[in-house]
């Protein structure tokens, strides 16, 4: 079960998870590259679950209970992140695609 005691705890957990994913995760991805290749990328899911547990450790009022809760939370975060990244271009800005027909 993933839970937050308040909205403030949820906001701090999001900030902590963002910072952890920006600074700690790239180092761990590089160190665990052989496992990631061996498992065809599935190890990244466990790495994301570990990052969620690390955010739990840093933020009071945010709690992740159990291994499967962290794995399912990592799946949800990955899906939402993937959907959101579809709306952001490679330069980090929102992009609008305009298609014109030649008549």
Gaussian input, Z-matrix of N, CA and C with variables (Angstrom, degrees):
# hf/3-21g

backbone

0 1
 N
 C     1     B1
 C     2     B2     1     A1
 N     3     B3     2     A2     1     D1
 C     4     B4     3     A3     2     D2
 C     5     B5     4     A4     3     D3
 N     6     B6     5     A5     4     D4
 C     7     B7     6     A6     5     D5
 C     8     B8     7     A7     6     D6
 N     9     B9     8     A8     7     D7
 C    10    B10     9     A9     8     D8
 C    11    B11    10    A10     9     D9
 N    12    B12    11    A11    10    D10
 C    13    B13    12    A12    11    D11
 C    14    B14    13    A13    12    D12
 N    15    B15    14    A14    13    D13
 C    16    B16    15    A15    14    D14
 C    17    B17    16    A16    15    D15
 N    18    B18    17    A17    16    D16
 C    19    B19    18    A18    17    D17
 C    20    B20    19    A19    18    D18
 N    21    B21    20    A20    19    D19
 C    22    B22    21    A21    20    D20
 C    23    B23    22    A22    21    D21
 N    24    B24    23    A23    22    D22
 C    25    B25    24    A24    23    D23
 C    26    B26    25    A25    24    D24
 N    27    B27    26    A26    25    D25
 C    28    B28    27    A27    26    D26
 C    29    B29    28    A28    27    D27
 N    30    B30    29    A29    28    D28
 C    31    B31    30    A30    29    D29
 C    32    B32    31    A31    30    D30
 N    33    B33    32    A32    31    D31
 C    34    B34    33    A33    32    D32
 C    35    B35    34    A34    33    D33
 N    36    B36    35    A35    34    D34
 C    37    B37    36    A36    35    D35
 C    38    B38    37    A37    36    D36
 N    39    B39    38    A38    37    D37
 C    40    B40    39    A39    38    D38
 C    41    B41    40    A40    39    D39
 N    42    B42    41    A41    40    D40
 C    43    B43    42    A42    41    D41
 C    44    B44    43    A43    42    D42
 N    45    B45    44    A44    43    D43
 C    46    B46    45    A45    44    D44
 C    47    B47    46    A46    45    D45
 N    48    B48    47    A47    46    D46
 C    49    B49    48    A48    47    D47
 C    50    B50    49    A49    48    D48
 N    51    B51    50    A50    49    D49
 C    52    B52    51    A51    50    D50
 C    53    B53    52    A52    51    D51
 N    54    B54    53    A53    52    D52
 C    55    B55    54    A54    53    D53
 C    56    B56    55    A55    54    D54
 N    57    B57    56    A56    55    D55
 C    58    B58    57    A57    56    D56
 C    59    B59    58    A58    57    D57
 N    60    B60    59    A59    58    D58
 C    61    B61    60    A60    59    D59
 C    62    B62    61    A61    60    D60
 N    63    B63    62    A62    61    D61
 C    64    B64    63    A63    62    D62
 C    65    B65    64    A64    63    D63
 N    66    B66    65    A65    64    D64
 C    67    B67    66    A66    65    D65
 C    68    B68    67    A67    66    D66
 N    69    B69    68    A68    67    D67
 C    70    B70    69    A69    68    D68
 C    71    B71    70    A70    69    D69
 N    72    B72    71    A71    70    D70
 C    73    B73    72    A72    71    D71
 C    74    B74    73    A73    72    D72
 N    75    B75    74    A74    73    D73
 C    76    B76    75    A75    74    D74
 C    77    B77    76    A76    75    D75
 N    78    B78    77    A77    76    D76
 C    79    B79    78    A78    77    D77
 C    80    B80    79    A79    78    D78
 N    81    B81    80    A80    79    D79
 C    82    B82    81    A81    80    D80
 C    83    B83    82    A82    81    D81
 N    84    B84    83    A83    82    D82
 C    85    B85    84    A84    83    D83
 C    86    B86    85    A85    84    D84
 N    87    B87    86    A86    85    D85
 C    88    B88    87    A87    86    D86
 C    89    B89    88    A88    87    D87
 N    90    B90    89    A89    88    D88
 C    91    B91    90    A90    89    D89
 C    92    B92    91    A91    90    D90
 N    93    B93    92    A92    91    D91
 C    94    B94    93    A93    92    D92
 C    95    B95    94    A94    93    D93
 N    96    B96    95    A95    94    D94
 C    97    B97    96    A96    95    D95
 C    98    B98    97    A97    96    D96
 N    99    B99    98    A98    97    D97
 C   100   B100    99    A99    98    D98
 C   101   B101   100   A100    99    D99
 N   102   B102   101   A101   100   D100
 C   103   B103   102   A102   101   D101
 C   104   B104   103   A103   102   D102
 N   105   B105   104   A104   103   D103
 C   106   B106   105   A105   104   D104
 C   107   B107   106   A106   105   D105
 N   108   B108   107   A107   106   D106
 C   109   B109   108   A108   107   D107
 C   110   B110   109   A109   108   D108
 N   111   B111   110   A110   109   D109
 C   112   B112   111   A111   110   D110
 C   113   B113   112   A112   111   D111
 N   114   B114   113   A113   112   D112
 C   115   B115   114   A114   113   D113
 C   116   B116   115   A115   114   D114
 N   117   B117   116   A116   115   D115
 C   118   B118   117   A117   116   D116
 C   119   B119   118   A118   117   D117
 N   120   B120   119   A119   118   D118
 C   121   B121   120   A120   119   D119
 C   122   B122   121   A121   120   D120
 N   123   B123   122   A122   121   D121
 C   124   B124   123   A123   122   D122
 C   125   B125   124   A124   123   D123
 N   126   B126   125   A125   124   D124
 C   127   B127   126   A126   125   D125
 C   128   B128   127   A127   126   D126
 N   129   B129   128   A128   127   D127
 C   130   B130   129   A129   128   D128
 C   131   B131   130   A130   129   D129
 N   132   B132   131   A131   130   D130
 C   133   B133   132   A132   131   D131
 C   134   B134   133   A133   132   D132
 N   135   B135   134   A134   133   D133
 C   136   B136   135   A135   134   D134
 C   137   B137   136   A136   135   D135
 N   138   B138   137   A137   136   D136
 C   139   B139   138   A138   137   D137
 C   140   B140   139   A139   138   D138
 N   141   B141   140   A140   139   D139
 C   142   B142   141   A141   140   D140
 C   143   B143   142   A142   141   D141
 N   144   B144   143   A143   142   D142
 C   145   B145   144   A144   143   D143
 C   146   B146   145   A145   144   D144
 N   147   B147   146   A146   145   D145
 C   148   B148   147   A147   146   D146
 C   149   B149   148   A148   147   D147
 N   150   B150   149   A149   148   D148
 C   151   B151   150   A150   149   D149
 C   152   B152   151   A151   150   D150
 N   153   B153   152   A152   151   D151
 C   154   B154   153   A153   152   D152
 C   155   B155   154   A154   153   D153
 N   156   B156   155   A155   154   D154
 C   157   B157   156   A156   155   D155
 C   158   B158   157   A157   156   D156
 N   159   B159   158   A158   157   D157
 C   160   B160   159   A159   158   D158
 C   161   B161   160   A160   159   D159
 N   162   B162   161   A161   160   D160
 C   163   B163   162   A162   161   D161
 C   164   B164   163   A163   162   D162
 N   165   B165   164   A164   163   D163
 C   166   B166   165   A165   164   D164
 C   167   B167   166   A166   165   D165
 N   168   B168   167   A167   166   D166
 C   169   B169   168   A168   167   D167
 C   170   B170   169   A169   168   D168
 N   171   B171   170   A170   169   D169
 C   172   B172   171   A171   170   D170
 C   173   B173   172   A172   171   D171
 N   174   B174   173   A173   172   D172
 C   175   B175   174   A174   173   D173
 C   176   B176   175   A175   174   D174
 N   177   B177   176   A176   175   D175
 C   178   B178   177   A177   176   D176
 C   179   B179   178   A178   177   D177
 N   180   B180   179   A179   178   D178
 C   181   B181   180   A180   179   D179
 C   182   B182   181   A181   180   D180
 N   183   B183   182   A182   181   D181
 C   184   B184   183   A183   182   D182
 C   185   B185   184   A184   183   D183
 N   186   B186   185   A185   184   D184
 C   187   B187   186   A186   185   D185
 C   188   B188   187   A187   186   D186
 N   189   B189   188   A188   187   D187
 C   190   B190   189   A189   188   D188
 C   191   B191   190   A190   189   D189
 N   192   B192   191   A191   190   D190
 C   193   B193   192   A192   191   D191
 C   194   B194   193   A193   192   D192
 N   195   B195   194   A194   193   D193
 C   196   B196   195   A195   194   D194
 C   197   B197   196   A196   195   D195
 N   198   B198   197   A197   196   D196
 C   199   B199   198   A198   197   D197
 C   200   B200   199   A199   198   D198
 N   201   B201   200   A200   199   D199
 C   202   B202   201   A201   200   D200
 C   203   B203   202   A202   201   D201
 N   204   B204   203   A203   202   D202
 C   205   B205   204   A204   203   D203
 C   206   B206   205   A205   204   D204
 N   207   B207   206   A206   205   D205
 C   208   B208   207   A207   206   D206
 C   209   B209   208   A208   207   D207
 N   210   B210   209   A209   208   D208
 C   211   B211   210   A210   209   D209
 C   212   B212   211   A211   210   D210
 N   213   B213   212   A212   211   D211
 C   214   B214   213   A213   212   D212
 C   215   B215   214   A214   213   D213
 N   216   B216   215   A215   214   D214
 C   217   B217   216   A216   215   D215
 C   218   B218   217   A217   216   D216
 N   219   B219   218   A218   217   D217
 C   220   B220   219   A219   218   D218
 C   221   B221   220   A220   219   D219
 N   222   B222   221   A221   220   D220
 C   223   B223   222   A222   221   D221
 C   224   B224   223   A223   222   D222
 N   225   B225   224   A224   223   D223
 C   226   B226   225   A225   224   D224
 C   227   B227   226   A226   225   D225
 N   228   B228   227   A227   226   D226
 C   229   B229   228   A228   227   D227
 C   230   B230   229   A229   228   D228
 N   231   B231   230   A230   229   D229
 C   232   B232   231   A231   230   D230
 C   233   B233   232   A232   231   D231
 N   234   B234   233   A233   232   D232
 C   235   B235   234   A234   233   D233
 C   236   B236   235   A235   234   D234
 N   237   B237   236   A236   235   D235
 C   238   B238   237   A237   236   D236
 C   239   B239   238   A238   237   D237
 N   240   B240   239   A239   238   D238
 C   241   B241   240   A240   239   D239
 C   242   B242   241   A241   240   D240
 N   243   B243   242   A242   241   D241
 C   244   B244   243   A243   242   D242
 C   245   B245   244   A244   243   D243
 N   246   B246   245   A245   244   D244
 C   247   B247   246   A246   245   D245
 C   248   B248   247   A247   246   D246
 N   249   B249   248   A248   247   D247
 C   250   B250   249   A249   248   D248
 C   251   B251   250   A250   249   D249
 N   252   B252   251   A251   250   D250
 C   253   B253   252   A252   251   D251
 C   254   B254   253   A253   252   D252
 N   255   B255   254   A254   253   D253
 C   256   B256   255   A255   254   D254
 C   257   B257   256   A256   255   D255
 N   258   B258   257   A257   256   D256
 C   259   B259   258   A258   257   D257
 C   260   B260   259   A259   258   D258
 N   261   B261   260   A260   259   D259
 C   262   B262   261   A261   260   D260
 C   263   B263   262   A262   261   D261
 N   264   B264   263   A263   262   D262
 C   265   B265   264   A264   263   D263
 C   266   B266   265   A265   264   D264
 N   267   B267   266   A266   265   D265
 C   268   B268   267   A267   266   D266
 C   269   B269   268   A268   267   D267
 N   270   B270   269   A269   268   D268
 C   271   B271   270   A270   269   D269
 C   272   B272   271   A271   270   D270
 N   273   B273   272   A272   271   D271
 C   274   B274   273   A273   272   D272
 C   275   B275   274   A274   273   D273
 N   276   B276   275   A275   274   D274
 C   277   B277   276   A276   275   D275
 C   278   B278   277   A277   276   D276
 N   279   B279   278   A278   277   D277
 C   280   B280   279   A279   278   D278
 C   281   B281   280   A280   279   D279
 N   282   B282   281   A281   280   D280
 C   283   B283   282   A282   281   D281
 C   284   B284   283   A283   282   D282
 N   285   B285   284   A284   283   D283
 C   286   B286   285   A285   284   D284
 C   287   B287   286   A286   285   D285
 N   288   B288   287   A287   286   D286
 C   289   B289   288   A288   287   D287
 C   290   B290   289   A289   288   D288
 N   291   B291   290   A290   289   D289
 C   292   B292   291   A291   290   D290
 C   293   B293   292   A292   291   D291
 N   294   B294   293   A293   292   D292
 C   295   B295   294   A294   293   D293
 C   296   B296   295   A295   294   D294
 N   297   B297   296   A296   295   D295
 C   298   B298   297   A297   296   D296
 C   299   B299   298   A298   297   D297
 N   300   B300   299   A299   298   D298
 C   301   B301   300   A300   299   D299
 C   302   B302   301   A301   300   D300
 N   303   B303   302   A302   301   D301
 C   304   B304   303   A303   302   D302
 C   305   B305   304   A304   303   D303
 N   306   B306   305   A305   304   D304
 C   307   B307   306   A306   305   D305
 C   308   B308   307   A307   306   D306

   B1=1.4315
   B2=1.5284
   B3=1.2969
   B4=1.4589
   B5=1.5172
   B6=1.3336
   B7=1.4606
   B8=1.5190
   B9=1.3139
   B10=1.4599
   B11=1.5221
   B12=1.3301
   B13=1.4572
   B14=1.5202
   B15=1.3223
   B16=1.4588
   B17=1.5245
   B18=1.3028
   B19=1.4565
   B20=1.5206
   B21=1.3204
   B22=1.4609
   B23=1.5175
   B24=1.3324
   B25=1.4679
   B26=1.5200
   B27=1.3171
   B28=1.4623
   B29=1.5247
   B30=1.3235
   B31=1.4667
   B32=1.5283
   B33=1.3412
   B34=1.4712
   B35=1.5262
   B36=1.3381
   B37=1.4642
   B38=1.5222
   B39=1.3317
   B40=1.4638
   B41=1.5265
   B42=1.3337
   B43=1.4601
   B44=1.5240
   B45=1.3424
   B46=1.4626
   B47=1.5230
   B48=1.3207
   B49=1.4668
   B50=1.5153
   B51=1.3184
   B52=1.4604
   B53=1.5203
   B54=1.3316
   B55=1.4633
   B56=1.5241
   B57=1.3192
   B58=1.4656
   B59=1.5223
   B60=1.3260
   B61=1.4646
   B62=1.5260
   B63=1.3282
   B64=1.4641
   B65=1.5230
   B66=1.3317
   B67=1.4614
   B68=1.5352
   B69=1.3214
   B70=1.4634
   B71=1.5231
   B72=1.3251
   B73=1.4628
   B74=1.5332
   B75=1.3463
   B76=1.4693
   B77=1.5303
   B78=1.3193
   B79=1.4648
   B80=1.5302
   B81=1.3337
   B82=1.4621
   B83=1.5247
   B84=1.3290
   B85=1.4706
   B86=1.5214
   B87=1.3039
   B88=1.4611
   B89=1.5338
   B90=1.3305
   B91=1.4625
   B92=1.5280
   B93=1.3251
   B94=1.4637
   B95=1.5225
   B96=1.3059
   B97=1.4644
   B98=1.5320
   B99=1.3394
   B100=1.4738
   B101=1.5332
   B102=1.3471
   B103=1.4674
   B104=1.5246
   B105=1.3170
   B106=1.4590
   B107=1.5178
   B108=1.3079
   B109=1.4755
   B110=1.5230
   B111=1.3251
   B112=1.4652
   B113=1.5276
   B114=1.3340
   B115=1.4674
   B116=1.5265
   B117=1.3322
   B118=1.4630
   B119=1.5292
   B120=1.3264
   B121=1.4473
   B122=1.5102
   B123=1.3248
   B124=1.4609
   B125=1.5239
   B126=1.3334
   B127=1.4584
   B128=1.5266
   B129=1.3264
   B130=1.4626
   B131=1.5252
   B132=1.3152
   B133=1.4551
   B134=1.5240
   B135=1.3363
   B136=1.4634
   B137=1.5239
   B138=1.3144
   B139=1.4597
   B140=1.5332
   B141=1.3240
   B142=1.4676
   B143=1.5252
   B144=1.3250
   B145=1.4639
   B146=1.5266
   B147=1.3128
   B148=1.4648
   B149=1.5258
   B150=1.3258
   B151=1.4655
   B152=1.5281
   B153=1.3228
   B154=1.4658
   B155=1.5284
   B156=1.3342
   B157=1.4628
   B158=1.5213
   B159=1.3166
   B160=1.4595
   B161=1.5300
   B162=1.3200
   B163=1.4640
   B164=1.5287
   B165=1.3334
   B166=1.4579
   B167=1.5272
   B168=1.3082
   B169=1.4549
   B170=1.5319
   B171=1.3299
   B172=1.4570
   B173=1.5298
   B174=1.3240
   B175=1.4699
   B176=1.5264
   B177=1.3341
   B178=1.4600
   B179=1.5258
   B180=1.3254
   B181=1.4571
   B182=1.5120
   B183=1.3229
   B184=1.4665
   B185=1.5102
   B186=1.3281
   B187=1.4548
   B188=1.5208
   B189=1.3379
   B190=1.4605
   B191=1.5187
   B192=1.3361
   B193=1.4566
   B194=1.5212
   B195=1.3109
   B196=1.4494
   B197=1.5180
   B198=1.3227
   B199=1.4635
   B200=1.5216
   B201=1.3360
   B202=1.4583
   B203=1.5158
   B204=1.3224
   B205=1.4649
   B206=1.5208
   B207=1.3250
   B208=1.4646
   B209=1.5256
   B210=1.3270
   B211=1.4658
   B212=1.5286
   B213=1.3427
   B214=1.4611
   B215=1.5264
   B216=1.3324
   B217=1.4611
   B218=1.5133
   B219=1.3311
   B220=1.4689
   B221=1.5279
   B222=1.3322
   B223=1.4677
   B224=1.5241
   B225=1.3164
   B226=1.4667
   B227=1.5251
   B228=1.3288
   B229=1.4593
   B230=1.5250
   B231=1.3190
   B232=1.4651
   B233=1.5271
   B234=1.3287
   B235=1.4659
   B236=1.5267
   B237=1.3246
   B238=1.4662
   B239=1.5267
   B240=1.3245
   B241=1.4616
   B242=1.5267
   B243=1.3294
   B244=1.4610
   B245=1.5152
   B246=1.3345
   B247=1.4639
   B248=1.5221
   B249=1.3195
   B250=1.4713
   B251=1.5227
   B252=1.3185
   B253=1.4600
   B254=1.5253
   B255=1.3269
   B256=1.4623
   B257=1.5275
   B258=1.3418
   B259=1.4553
   B260=1.5221
   B261=1.3198
   B262=1.4694
   B263=1.5204
   B264=1.3087
   B265=1.4552
   B266=1.5262
   B267=1.3276
   B268=1.4580
   B269=1.5289
   B270=1.3226
   B271=1.4642
   B272=1.5216
   B273=1.3373
   B274=1.4518
   B275=1.5104
   B276=1.3233
   B277=1.4602
   B278=1.5164
   B279=1.3108
   B280=1.4589
   B281=1.5122
   B282=1.3108
   B283=1.4499
   B284=1.5245
   B285=1.3052
   B286=1.4491
   B287=1.5238
   B288=1.2894
   B289=1.4542
   B290=1.5264
   B291=1.3181
   B292=1.4557
   B293=1.5217
   B294=1.3191
   B295=1.4667
   B296=1.5287
   B297=1.3065
   B298=1.4600
   B299=1.5175
   B300=1.2935
   B301=1.4582
   B302=1.5034
   B303=1.3077
   B304=1.4532
   B305=1.5248
   B306=1.3166
   B307=1.4708
   B308=1.5010
   A1=109.01
   A2=115.69
   A3=122.43
   A4=106.45
   A5=116.34
   A6=118.93
   A7=110.49
   A8=113.88
   A9=121.26
   A10=107.69
   A11=115.86
   A12=120.60
   A13=111.86
   A14=117.09
   A15=120.33
   A16=109.25
   A17=115.37
   A18=120.47
   A19=110.74
   A20=116.24
   A21=120.52
   A22=111.92
   A23=116.45
   A24=120.13
   A25=110.39
   A26=116.67
   A27=120.82
   A28=111.12
   A29=116.66
   A30=120.47
   A31=110.35
   A32=116.77
   A33=119.93
   A34=111.56
   A35=116.90
   A36=119.92
   A37=110.50
   A38=117.40
   A39=120.42
   A40=110.71
   A41=116.75
   A42=120.38
   A43=110.55
   A44=116.13
   A45=120.26
   A46=110.97
   A47=117.13
   A48=120.36
   A49=111.08
   A50=117.21
   A51=120.46
   A52=112.02
   A53=117.33
   A54=120.56
   A55=112.02
   A56=116.15
   A57=120.13
   A58=109.96
   A59=116.90
   A60=120.31
   A61=112.15
   A62=117.15
   A63=120.29
   A64=112.40
   A65=117.76
   A66=120.06
   A67=114.54
   A68=117.95
   A69=121.14
   A70=111.70
   A71=117.29
   A72=121.39
   A73=113.95
   A74=120.19
   A75=118.11
   A76=113.40
   A77=116.65
   A78=120.03
   A79=110.00
   A80=116.63
   A81=119.89
   A82=112.41
   A83=117.05
   A84=119.74
   A85=110.26
   A86=116.54
   A87=120.50
   A88=111.72
   A89=116.88
   A90=120.26
   A91=112.86
   A92=116.93
   A93=120.60
   A94=112.92
   A95=116.92
   A96=120.77
   A97=113.51
   A98=120.22
   A99=118.22
   A100=113.25
   A101=117.43
   A102=120.02
   A103=111.17
   A104=116.00
   A105=120.37
   A106=110.80
   A107=116.66
   A108=120.40
   A109=110.23
   A110=116.38
   A111=120.98
   A112=111.80
   A113=117.10
   A114=120.88
   A115=112.90
   A116=116.82
   A117=122.87
   A118=112.34
   A119=116.43
   A120=121.91
   A121=115.83
   A122=118.51
   A123=120.26
   A124=112.69
   A125=117.19
   A126=120.10
   A127=111.19
   A128=117.79
   A129=120.62
   A130=111.41
   A131=117.30
   A132=120.58
   A133=110.51
   A134=116.49
   A135=119.93
   A136=111.31
   A137=116.06
   A138=120.22
   A139=110.58
   A140=116.99
   A141=120.79
   A142=110.97
   A143=117.12
   A144=120.56
   A145=110.54
   A146=116.90
   A147=120.63
   A148=111.04
   A149=117.50
   A150=120.50
   A151=110.71
   A152=117.08
   A153=121.45
   A154=110.04
   A155=117.41
   A156=121.09
   A157=111.48
   A158=117.44
   A159=120.88
   A160=110.56
   A161=117.44
   A162=120.98
   A163=110.06
   A164=117.05
   A165=121.66
   A166=110.33
   A167=116.82
   A168=121.31
   A169=111.88
   A170=117.50
   A171=121.78
   A172=113.74
   A173=118.43
   A174=121.46
   A175=109.98
   A176=115.30
   A177=119.96
   A178=108.76
   A179=116.47
   A180=120.60
   A181=113.63
   A182=117.37
   A183=122.32
   A184=106.85
   A185=116.92
   A186=119.77
   A187=111.26
   A188=115.35
   A189=122.78
   A190=106.57
   A191=116.41
   A192=120.91
   A193=109.20
   A194=117.13
   A195=121.79
   A196=114.31
   A197=113.63
   A198=121.70
   A199=111.60
   A200=116.66
   A201=119.73
   A202=112.02
   A203=117.54
   A204=119.99
   A205=110.89
   A206=116.19
   A207=118.60
   A208=110.99
   A209=118.05
   A210=120.89
   A211=110.24
   A212=117.50
   A213=120.05
   A214=111.15
   A215=117.26
   A216=120.49
   A217=111.67
   A218=117.00
   A219=121.48
   A220=110.78
   A221=116.97
   A222=120.27
   A223=110.06
   A224=117.39
   A225=121.17
   A226=110.48
   A227=116.63
   A228=120.31
   A229=110.44
   A230=117.97
   A231=121.22
   A232=111.46
   A233=116.87
   A234=120.28
   A235=111.81
   A236=116.79
   A237=120.24
   A238=110.38
   A239=117.10
   A240=120.96
   A241=110.82
   A242=116.76
   A243=120.27
   A244=112.54
   A245=116.70
   A246=120.11
   A247=111.34
   A248=116.69
   A249=119.76
   A250=111.71
   A251=117.58
   A252=119.43
   A253=112.04
   A254=118.24
   A255=120.74
   A256=111.86
   A257=116.81
   A258=121.17
   A259=113.07
   A260=116.60
   A261=120.65
   A262=107.83
   A263=116.96
   A264=122.02
   A265=112.62
   A266=116.72
   A267=120.81
   A268=113.44
   A269=117.84
   A270=120.87
   A271=112.03
   A272=117.48
   A273=120.59
   A274=114.53
   A275=117.21
   A276=121.50
   A277=109.58
   A278=114.78
   A279=118.78
   A280=108.97
   A281=116.29
   A282=120.71
   A283=109.78
   A284=114.54
   A285=121.65
   A286=107.16
   A287=116.44
   A288=121.76
   A289=108.70
   A290=116.48
   A291=121.87
   A292=107.46
   A293=115.71
   A294=121.00
   A295=107.61
   A296=115.79
   A297=120.24
   A298=109.46
   A299=114.04
   A300=119.53
   A301=109.68
   A302=115.83
   A303=119.90
   A304=107.68
   A305=115.87
   A306=119.49
   A307=110.65
   D1=131.28
   D2=175.38
   D3=-105.99
   D4=123.87
   D5=-177.51
   D6=-142.76
   D7=157.13
   D8=177.01
   D9=-131.45
   D10=138.89
   D11=-177.59
   D12=-75.18
   D13=-27.85
   D14=-178.25
   D15=-153.85
   D16=171.19
   D17=176.79
   D18=-65.42
   D19=-36.73
   D20=177.91
   D21=-62.34
   D22=-40.92
   D23=177.60
   D24=-64.26
   D25=-36.99
   D26=178.63
   D27=-66.90
   D28=-40.01
   D29=177.78
   D30=-65.84
   D31=-44.42
   D32=178.22
   D33=-64.46
   D34=-35.14
   D35=176.96
   D36=-66.11
   D37=-38.74
   D38=177.76
   D39=-65.40
   D40=-41.14
   D41=177.91
   D42=-64.79
   D43=-45.04
   D44=179.43
   D45=-62.66
   D46=-42.61
   D47=179.49
   D48=-65.32
   D49=-37.90
   D50=176.26
   D51=-63.62
   D52=-43.84
   D53=178.72
   D54=-67.67
   D55=-40.24
   D56=178.07
   D57=-63.39
   D58=-43.87
   D59=179.51
   D60=-67.93
   D61=-25.41
   D62=-179.99
   D63=-81.56
   D64=-34.55
   D65=-172.12
   D66=-111.95
   D67=-42.76
   D68=-175.33
   D69=-85.90
   D70=-44.13
   D71=-174.41
   D72=-58.87
   D73=-43.32
   D74=179.89
   D75=-60.63
   D76=-35.74
   D77=178.15
   D78=-67.25
   D79=-44.35
   D80=179.65
   D81=-67.89
   D82=-34.68
   D83=176.25
   D84=-62.62
   D85=-41.63
   D86=178.86
   D87=-67.18
   D88=-41.31
   D89=-179.55
   D90=-69.66
   D91=-30.65
   D92=-177.86
   D93=-101.43
   D94=19.12
   D95=-178.32
   D96=-57.08
   D97=-40.91
   D98=177.49
   D99=-60.12
   D100=-39.91
   D101=177.81
   D102=-66.24
   D103=-37.69
   D104=179.72
   D105=-65.02
   D106=-42.63
   D107=178.29
   D108=-66.82
   D109=-42.10
   D110=-178.27
   D111=-63.86
   D112=-36.10
   D113=-178.90
   D114=-96.77
   D115=11.61
   D116=178.92
   D117=57.27
   D118=37.33
   D119=174.98
   D120=92.73
   D121=-8.67
   D122=-178.50
   D123=-69.45
   D124=-22.54
   D125=178.47
   D126=-65.34
   D127=-25.13
   D128=177.81
   D129=-62.78
   D130=-29.36
   D131=176.53
   D132=-65.20
   D133=-41.85
   D134=176.84
   D135=-67.57
   D136=-34.00
   D137=177.09
   D138=-66.32
   D139=-40.31
   D140=176.04
   D141=-64.68
   D142=-37.47
   D143=176.71
   D144=-64.89
   D145=-37.89
   D146=177.45
   D147=-66.32
   D148=-36.75
   D149=177.44
   D150=-66.27
   D151=-35.81
   D152=176.95
   D153=-66.19
   D154=-40.86
   D155=176.74
   D156=-66.92
   D157=-34.05
   D158=177.13
   D159=-66.60
   D160=-38.46
   D161=175.34
   D162=-64.60
   D163=-37.06
   D164=175.65
   D165=-61.01
   D166=-39.33
   D167=-178.60
   D168=-67.51
   D169=-33.54
   D170=-176.81
   D171=-83.31
   D172=-30.90
   D173=-169.83
   D174=-107.76
   D175=121.45
   D176=173.68
   D177=-75.07
   D178=138.34
   D179=-179.50
   D180=92.73
   D181=-7.70
   D182=175.52
   D183=-113.53
   D184=127.44
   D185=-172.09
   D186=-136.97
   D187=132.48
   D188=173.22
   D189=-119.39
   D190=115.82
   D191=-175.45
   D192=-107.67
   D193=114.80
   D194=173.34
   D195=95.39
   D196=156.41
   D197=-178.36
   D198=-66.55
   D199=-47.56
   D200=-175.87
   D201=-68.70
   D202=-31.14
   D203=175.47
   D204=-63.97
   D205=-39.99
   D206=179.02
   D207=-70.51
   D208=-34.62
   D209=178.18
   D210=-67.98
   D211=-45.77
   D212=179.15
   D213=-67.32
   D214=-36.04
   D215=174.46
   D216=-63.16
   D217=-39.16
   D218=177.42
   D219=-65.81
   D220=-36.54
   D221=177.19
   D222=-64.55
   D223=-45.31
   D224=179.84
   D225=-62.72
   D226=-44.65
   D227=179.53
   D228=-63.14
   D229=-39.97
   D230=178.91
   D231=-64.55
   D232=-42.20
   D233=179.35
   D234=-65.46
   D235=-45.14
   D236=179.59
   D237=-65.61
   D238=-40.40
   D239=178.67
   D240=-63.82
   D241=-41.24
   D242=178.21
   D243=-64.63
   D244=-40.92
   D245=177.73
   D246=-65.78
   D247=-41.33
   D248=-179.77
   D249=-68.66
   D250=-34.26
   D251=-178.98
   D252=-70.68
   D253=-17.32
   D254=175.22
   D255=-67.71
   D256=-24.02
   D257=-178.72
   D258=-92.97
   D259=-6.51
   D260=-178.19
   D261=-112.90
   D262=132.69
   D263=-177.79
   D264=-78.62
   D265=177.68
   D266=-177.73
   D267=-66.16
   D268=-18.80
   D269=178.51
   D270=-91.10
   D271=2.13
   D272=178.76
   D273=84.68
   D274=17.22
   D275=179.38
   D276=-120.23
   D277=157.10
   D278=174.11
   D279=-66.93
   D280=140.66
   D281=-179.45
   D282=-125.17
   D283=144.00
   D284=175.76
   D285=-116.28
   D286=126.76
   D287=-179.22
   D288=-96.94
   D289=121.83
   D290=179.77
   D291=-114.54
   D292=123.91
   D293=179.40
   D294=-111.34
   D295=123.71
   D296=179.63
   D297=-113.57
   D298=140.35
   D299=176.24
   D300=-97.85
   D301=140.11
   D302=172.91
   D303=-89.13
   D304=123.34
   D305=-177.62
   D306=-110.10

